[in-house]
Amino acid sequence: MQSIEQYFPELTERQRQQFAALDELYRTWNARINVISRKDIDALYEHHVLHSLGIAKAFPFADGTKVMDLGTGGGFPGIPLAILTPGVHFHLVDSIGKKIRVCNEIIQALGLDNVTTEWTRVEKLHEKYDVVVSRAVAPIEELIRWSKPLSKRLICLKGTGEVKEGKGIEIKQLSNYFKEEFFQEKAVVSVVF
């Protein structure tokens, strides 16, 4: 939690409370439905929450932006981004129903009114979004293929070196924003179609 406050000192008291509540919520739900590796739950804030927030550091969203989180799993990056940017609407999508159930429970417990969820495969979606975000779901080529019908832009978290810059592709290293060793090999990739 300290790292969240360190890198995002402008948080409101409500946002601080929401971020602080994530630890207990994820531990409780993870004990029932495995959405985070059991050996990684102690690194929740650094490896999952702060990692997700790297998207907002590298490519901030304007209020009113409509974002789809493709393959959200346990709610990453969507839930941390929704806490950070309450003026942005997030639609969390996953093909595994129990993961969406966990997301719904956490969203309700946090009182997030800027998040909706859907249990479906991305290929079945037809709504348009300003941006598609994703974390640890698939290779970039698949993410692009799934995102193109839904948006003009994809922003995803990838390992350094997984994606090369090119036409419409911008890469920002997370080590430029966060000093922890975990981020040395992490990047945010923006693809404009």
N, C-alpha and C positions, 0 to 999 in steps of 0.2 A: 504494500500500500504506500510506503514511503516514496518509492520510485515514481508512482503515479503523481503524487503531490509535488515531487521535485521537478518533474518535467512539465507538469500542467498546474502551475501555481495559481492560475486564475479560476480554478474550480469553485463553484458555489458550495454552500454547506450541504445542500441536497445532493449534489453530485458526489461529494466526499462520502456521505452516508451510503449512497448507492454503490460506489466502488468498494467501500469497506464491507458491505453486506455480501459481496460476491464470494468471499472465502467460505463462509459458513454455508451459503446456498449451494455452491459447487461441491463442497465436501459431502453434504447431505445427499444431494442427488447423484453424485458420482458413486456413492456407496451402493445405490440401488441400480443405477443404469450407467454403465461405464462410458462416459463421454470424454474423459481426459485420462490419459495413462495413469494408473495408480501410482507409479513411481514418479510422476511429474506433477502431481497435485500440490506438492509443497512449493513448486515454482510457478504457481498459478499466475501471480501478478507479473512476473518478468516474462515467462515463456508464452503466456496466453493473452493476458490483458494488455500489457505494455506493447507486446508484439503487434496486437490488433490495432492499437492506437497509433502505431507507426504510419499507418495509412493517412491519418489526419495530420500528422506532422509533415509528411512529404507532399501531400496533395489535399489541402483543406477543402471541406465542403461548405458551400454557401447555404444559408437558411433556405428552406423550400426545396432543396435537392431531393430527388426520389432515388433511393439506392436499393438494389437487390443484392442480398448476400447469398451467393451460389454455393450450395453444399455447406451450410452453416454449422453442421455437426451440433456441438453443444452451445452454439451461439457466438462463435468467433469467426470473423471480427465484428459481427453486427451488434451484439449487446454492448460491448465496451464503447463502440463508436456511437451508439444511440444515447448512452449516458453522457458522453462528452459533447454531443451535438444535438440537443433537444429540438432544435428547429429543423432538423433533417428527418425525413421519413424513411424507415428501413423495413424491407420485406425479406424475412429470413426463410429460405427454401432448403429443404433436405428431403431425400428420398427415403429416409429411415424415420418411421413414425415415432419411435421412442425418443429419438433425439429432439424432434419437434416438441414432444410432450415436455421434456426437460426445459427447453427454451420457453415454452408457454408458462410453466411454473415460475421460472426465474423472472420473466418479464412481469408477471402479475405481482410477485413478491416485491419487486423494485418499484412498481407503479409506473412503468414506462408506457406512455401513451403515444409514442412515435414509432412503435414497432408492431408489425403484423407478422404472422408466420403462415407457411403452407407446406403441407406434406405432399410432395409431388416430385416428379422427375422434371428437370429443367426443360427438357424437350417438349413438355406439354404446356409450357407457359407461353402466353401471347401478349401480355401486358408490356408496355414500354417503360423503361427506366432511364434516368439521366446517367447513371453509373451502375455497373455491376462490380461487386467486390468479392474477393475469394481468398481463402487461406488454406494451403495444404490439401488441395482437392485433386488436382490432375495436372498433367503437363500443360504448358502454356498454349500449345496448339489446340488442345481440346477445350480449354477455357475460352479461347477466342471463338472457336466454332459454336459453342453453346451460347456465348454472350452476344454475338453479332445480330441475331434476330431480335434481341431484347433491348439493345442499347447501342450507343455510338462510342462507348468507352468502357474499358475494363481496367480495374486497379487491383492488383493481386500481390500477395506476399510470397516471395520466392527466395531461394538460396542465391548468394552471390555467384555469378557465373552460369546460372541455369538458363538465363535469357540474355541475348545480345541486343544492343541498341540497334535500331534501324528505323525505317520509315514509320512514323507514328508511334514508335516505342521509346519511352523515357524511363531510365532506371535511376533510382536514388538509393544510396547505401544507408541502411539504418544506423550504422556506426557514426554517421554525421549528426545524428539526433540523440542517440543513447550511448552512454559510455560503457555499459556492461559488456563483458566478453561475449555473451550469448549473441549479441547483435553484429559481431565482426563479420560474419558470413551471411548476413540477412539483408535483403533488399526489398524495396517496393517498386513494382513495375506498372507503369501506366501505358496502356495501348489504346490509341485512338483509331477507330475504324474509318 
